[in-house]
């Protein structure tokens, strides 16, 4: 089974990050990395209650990161490793225009 994370920023712009052979992160390390990026990118919770679900955090970090971050191969690879490990899925598809996450 392939291991990859696909991020669609717009209908014309998609980033596919292959994780085959990449050393997996622990769930805890992945969550910590996403937490740090959530704060660094000054992300806002999606829900009015302020509660941030893990899937929401992955979506918001991806949306806040922009094309520039995903063009940086090292950052994109680390994001993909964190998203895959935190969500415990080998294949993750993130669609920013729809704010949807599928496995």
N, C-alpha and C positions, 0 to 999 in steps of 0.2 A: 504494500500500500504506500502510495506517495505521501510524503510529508512536506506540506507547503502552506504558506499563508499568502492569500491574494487580497490586495487592497485596491479597491476602485475609488479613485478620488473624483472622477467625473466620467461621463460616457466615453471620452477620448483618452482618458489617462488611467492606466491600471499598472500596478506593480505586483509581480509574482516573485515571491521569495522562497527559494527551494531550501528545505531543511534536511535533505538527505545527507547523511553522514555528519551532521552537526551534533555536537555534544549537547544533550538536553539539559535544560535548567531544572532545578528542583522547583516544586510548586511554590515553596516559600520564597526562593530567590526571584522567581518570575513575578510574584505578587509585589515584592519589595521594589523591583525595577519599575513596574507599572505605577506603583504609588509615587515613587520618586519623579517619574516623568509627568504624572498627573499634576504634581505640585510645580515642577520646573516650568511646565508649559502653561501654568496658570489656568488649568481647566476648571470648568464649572459643572456641577452635577446636572444630569438630565432631568431628574425628578424634582418637583417642587418641594418634596419632603426633605431633600438634601441627602437622602440615602443613595449610596453609590454601589450598584451591583457590579460584580466583576465584569460581566459582559458590557455594561455601560462604560466602565472604565476603559476597556479595550477600544470601544467605539470612539469615545471622546479623545483619548490620546491619539488615535489614528487621525481623527478629524483635525485636531489642533496641531499636529506635527507638520502638515503641509507637504507639498511636492519636494521642497528643498531637503527635508529630513529623509524622505523615502529615496531621494537620489543619492544620499550618503549610504553606500553599501553596508558599512559597519553598523550604523544606527538601524537601518532597515532590518538587517539580519538579527540584531539584538531584540528589536521589537517583535519580530516573527517568533523567535525562540521564546520570548516571554509570553506572548499571546497564546501560543500553542501549549506551553507548559501550564500556564495559569488556568486555561480552559480545559486542559486535559484532553485535547483533540489533536490528531495528526494533521488534519486538513481544516483550515479555517478560511472563510471568505468574508471579507469586511467590505460592505458597500456603503460608502459615506453619503452619497446623495439620498439614499433610502434610509440611512441610519439603521441598517440591518446587518445582522451577524448570522451566518449559516455555517453548518459543519458538513 
